Amino acid sequence: MTESEKVTRKKRIDTRLKSALLNWNIIPWTEGMDTSALNAHAVEEYSTESGPADYALFVKGRSRDGFLVLLKPKS
């Protein structure tokens, strides 16, 4: 049986991001969020010009483009 994309994220990706090796804090995106203080944070459903990203990774207040930003196709 195929699992949904959301279940895949929660079971597989979140688990790895939270692992002792990576130790990322996973938080949901909220409109107007100040990302300047985020460090080792994975922001879920981060808003981008081409639609929400599954995760945007922030280190020292800056997004780490290219590490892990999975974009959903526009509907």
N, C-alpha and C positions, 0 to 999 in steps of 0.2 A: 504494500500500500504506500502511495506517495504522500509525504507529509507536506503541509502547506509551507509557503515561504516564511510566514511569521514563526511557525513552529521550528523550522530549520534555524532561523536566526536565534531564537531563544535557547534551543538545545545545543546547537553547535558553535555558533559564533560568539554569543554572550559568554558561554562557558570558557572559551579560549581567551577572550578579552579579560575576563575576571581572574584567570589563572595566576598562580603565584609568580610565574615567569613574567607575565605582562602587567598584571595588576591595574587595569584600567577601571575607572569609575564610569558606569553607564548611566546616563541621565537623558530624560526626554527633552526634545526641543520645545521651547515656548517662544511665542512671538515677543520680540523685544529683548530677548536674552542677552545679557552682557557676557560675552565669551572671553573677555580680556584677562580674567583671573583663573581660567580653567587650565589645569595642568594634569595630564594623563587622564583626560576625560573623553569618552566616546559619546557623542551626542546623537541620539536616535532621531530619525526622521528630520534631519537637518535640512532646512530650506535652501534650495539652490535655484539658479535661473532655469535649469532644465527639469525641475521637479525635486521632490524630497529625496535625499540620500538616506540609505539605510543607516549609515553611521558617518559622522565626520569626527576625526580624531584631532584633539587639541593638546598642544604642549606649550607651556609658557604663554598661554593666551592666543596662540596662532594655530590655525588649521594646518594639518600636515597633509597637504595634497599628495596623492599618489600612494599613501600607505594603505588605506582601506576606506574608500568611499564608494559604496555600491549604489549606483543610480537605478531607480525604478523606471521602466518605460512610461512615457506619458500615455494616459488613457484618452 
